[in-house]
Amino acid sequence: MSSHNPSLPLPAPLVIGTRGSPLALAQARQVGWRLSALLAGDGAPQTDADAPPGIAIEAIKTTGDLILDRALSEAGGKGLFTKELDAALFDGRAHIAVHSAKDLPTELPPGLVIAGCLEREDVRDAFISVKAASIADLPEGAVVGTASLRRQAQVLRQRPDLRITLLRGNVGTRLQRIEAGEIDATLLAMAGLNRLGLAHKAAAPIPVETMLPAIGQGAIAIVAREADEAVLAVVAAIAHAPTLIALEAERAFLRVLDGSCRTPIAGYARIVDGRVRFDGLLLSDDGRETVAVSRTGAPEEARALGEDAGHEVVARAGAALLPHRSAGKA
């Protein structure tokens, strides 16, 4: 970890904007303690629940948090979780915003950038059920709750007999509905369960070979104003370069596909033996049609790898799997 350059004065306190869910706050505190430790010049960051010294955490209600009766794909997409936080950055109420990287829209507003990422957590999806140990073990016609078209498509690809119903809300709410027997199963990110100390709630993690994760899953992204040199410098000092490289490949893939919550898209990049390995997947809503791609290259080629993989998918998929591209951008 590099030290902060005092010639670039930072605001005091440094304000972190975040959504107000327990998971979002846990992620903001994780970033806050790392920044606090860096600025204080001491050792490993603490993980206490209280606000880190020199850091203020501002919980901001987003439109996406208020809409629970329908899928985000019907309400406007991923930007519903970010636009209020973007506004807080632009008007100076927050100096950085902390997000689950998978919640970020394909394009950030002009003037904002992903300044860094913490080291990526477990990227796998978790199977959650009190009635079965895996998707394969669910009884015929069982009900799986999810708001993710990606998860829906990959579940139906394995088990076309299962029924999918909308399940929104924070992690605790979804777990409660499973434990109450209202729904037979759901899927959550292992990363979120780990950060909340709830890993034991997972019946089983699902291997990425069986269910490819969402773009950015498991990564905490830190967004800042592009012109704020002092903030960019201090975030860079706590950033995990391999995670940012992987995210660059994944988001480039998504950008080419013009991906949104309306399209089942999965992608996962990681660095193996000094090389970037990327796997991408486009599915129909029912999982019956798929286009899978893979790329390997040097870390400095991460964006190009993702873009090239995306162009291959576009060429192979056609209008049936990417209707919005043939009809024009929605």
N, C-alpha and C positions, 0 to 999 in steps of 0.2 A: 504494500500500500504506500503510495507516494504522499508527501506532505503538502499541505495547502500553501500556496504562494501568498504571503501577506501583502504583497504589492497590489493585489486585487481585493479590495475591501468587500466583505460580504455583509448583507443586512443582518441585523440582530434584533430579534431572533430570526432565524431562517424558517420561513413558513412553508410547510408541506400541505398541499391540498389533496384531499382524498375523498372517496365515497365513505359513507358512514357505516357500512356493514362490518360485522366483527372481523371478517377476513380482510377487507380493505384496510381497516385500522391496524390490524396485525402487520400487514405488509408495509404500511406507512411507518410504523414504529421500527420495523426492521431497518428500513432505510435511514430513519432518524438517528438510531443508535450508531450506525456506521458513520454517518456524517459527524455526529457529536464526538465520537472517539477520535476521528481524524482531526477535527478542529482543536480538540483539547490536547492532541499529541500523545495520548496514552495508548494502551494496548488494545486487546480484543474488545469489541463493542459489547455492551450489556444487552439484556433482552427483557428488562423489567417492563411492566405494563405502563408505568408513569412516563410522562413526556421526557425525552432526553434533554439534558442541559443544552441551552442555546438553540433549541429547536421547538417550534410551535406546530402542532398538528391541527389543521382546520378541516373538520368534516363538512362536506358540501352535498346537499341532496341533489341527485340528478334525476332527469326525466325518466331514465331507464329504471330507477329504483321505485318510481311511483306507478309504473305500468306493470301490473301483475296478472291482468286478465287475458292477455294475448301474447303471442310470440313477438319478439323484437322485429322479426322479418315483416310483420304486419304493421308495425308502429314506426318504422323509420331506420332500423338497423343499429349498428354498434355505436354510432355517434351519440345515441341517447345516453350513454354512460360517460361521455367525455365533454360534451359542449359546455356544461356549467363549470367544469374544472378548467377548460380552456379559457373561458371568460375570466375566471379568477386570476389566471396567469397574466392575461392581457391587461387587466385593470390594477394589477399589483397587489391583490389580496393574498396571493400565493406566489412563492418564488420558484417552486417546483411542484409538479403533480405526480403522484405515484399511482400506477395502474397495473392491473393484470395485463400483460402484453396482448393476450388474446382478445381483450376488450377494445383495443385501439382500432379506429377506422383505418381503411387502407391508406388514405392520405391524411396527414395532419394539416391543420390550417396553416397558411403561410405565416411565417414568423415563429413557429414552434418546431422543436426537433426532439427526437429521442436522444437525450444526453448521455444515457448509459443504462445498463441493466445489472442487477445483482446476479450472482451465480445461479444458474437454473436449478430448480427443484425437480422432483420426479415428474416426468412428462406424461406418465400413463393415466388413462382413465381408470376409475375404480368402479367395480360392480357393487351396488348397494342393495341388499335384500335380506329380509328375515325369513324368506320362504325358499331360497335356493342359493347354491354356492357359486353359480355362474349363469351366464345367459343360456348355455346349453341345457342346464338343469331346470329351467323354468317350465312349468306345465304348459301345454298347448293353449294358446289364446290368452296367456297371461298379459297383464297390463304393465307397460313400462312408461314411466313418466319422464319427460325431458322437454326442454325448450330448444334444444340444439338439433338442427336439421342434419348436421354431420353425425351426431350420435344416432339419431333416428335411422338414417340411411345405413349405417354400418351394423346396427342391431338387426334391421330387416334383411340385410344382406345375408346374415347368418341364420335368422329365424323369421321367415316371412309370415309365419302364423301369429306372431305376437301383435298385440294392439298397442299403439302409441297414443299417449295423452299428454296434454300440456302440463308441465310442472315448472313453475317459476318460484322465485323467492330466494332468500339467502340459504346458506348451507344448513343452518339449524332448522329452518322451516321445512326444507325438503326431507331431512332426516326424520323429523317428527311425523311427517305424513307416511313415510315408509314404516316406521315403528308402530304407527296406529293401524296399519293394515289397509290404508286407503288405496294404496298402489302396490303392486307386487314387487317392483324393482325400479331403480333409477341408476344413473351414472353421474359421478362427480369427478373432478380432477383430484388425483392423489396429492398434488402439490398443495391444494387448499386444505385438504384434510390434515396433512402433515403440519402445516403452519398453524392450524387451530388445535393441534394435539388430539385429533380425532381419527387418526389412521386406523384405530381398532374398529371403526364403524364399517370399514370396507370388508365385504365378504371375500374379495380377491381383487388385486390389481390386474388389469387386462393388458397382456403384452402388446407392444406397438405393432408387432407383426399381425395381430388379430384386429386391433382397432387403432388406426393411425390418429394421433392427437390433432387438436386444433392448432392453427398457426399461432405461435407464441405461447402455447400452453406451458405452464410451469415457470415462466419468466416474469420477473417484476421489472417493468419499464419506468424510467424516470424521464418525464417530459419537462422541458424548460424553454424559455424564450431564446431564440437563436442569437440575439444580440447581447445576451447577458453573460459576458465573458467570465466574470467571477464565479457565477453559479455553475456554468459549464465546466470550469476548471475543477471545482471541488467535487462535482459529480463524477467527472472522469477519473478522479483519484480513488473512488471506491468501486468503479465499474469493473465488470468481468468481461474482458474482451472476447473470449470464445462464445459466450452467450449472445453478445451483440452481433458477432459475425453470423451465427446461426439464424438469429432473428432477421438479419438483413436478407439472407437467402429466402427464408420463408415468406417474408412480406413482399419481396420482389415477385415471387410466384403468385401470390394473391393479387398483387397489383395488375399483373398481366391478364389474369382471369376476371378482372373487375369484380372481385369477390366481395360478398356481403353476407349478411345473415340469411339471405334468400337462396343461397346456393350451398349444397353440401360439399365443402372443400376441406381437405386435411393435408397437413404437411409437417415434416419433421426434418430439421437439419442438425447435425452434430459434427464435431471434429474428432476424427479417428486417425491415429498415427499421423497427425499433422495435416490431414486432408479433410475437406468438407464433404460429408456424405448427405445428400438430400433425397428424400422420398416424398412424392406428392400424389394426391389422389383426388379425383373428381367423381362424384356419384350422382345418380338420379335420386329423387326423394325416397323411392322405395328400395334403393340399393341394388336393383336388378341390373343396371348399366353402370359400368365403371371405366375410368381411364386412369391407369397408374403409370407413373414415370419415376426415374431415378437418375441422379447425376452425382459425379464425384469430381472434385477439382481443388485447386489451391485456395486457401482462405481469402486471398485478395480477389478471387474470382467469385465470391459468394453471391453478390447481386446478379452477376451475369449467369451463374448457374441456375438461380431461381427463375430468372426471366426466360432462359432458354427452355427450361422444363415447362413453364407456363405456356410458351408458344407451341410446344409440342402438343400439350393438352388441347389447346384451342384448335389446332389443325386436325386432331383425331376425334374431337368430341362432336363438333357440329352443333346445329341449332337445337337439337333435342335436349342436350345436357346443358347448353348455355344459351337459353332462349333470349335472355336480356341483351346479349351481344348482337344477335341478328335483328332484334327489334329496336335497338338503340338503348342507350343507358337510361335506366329508370331514374 
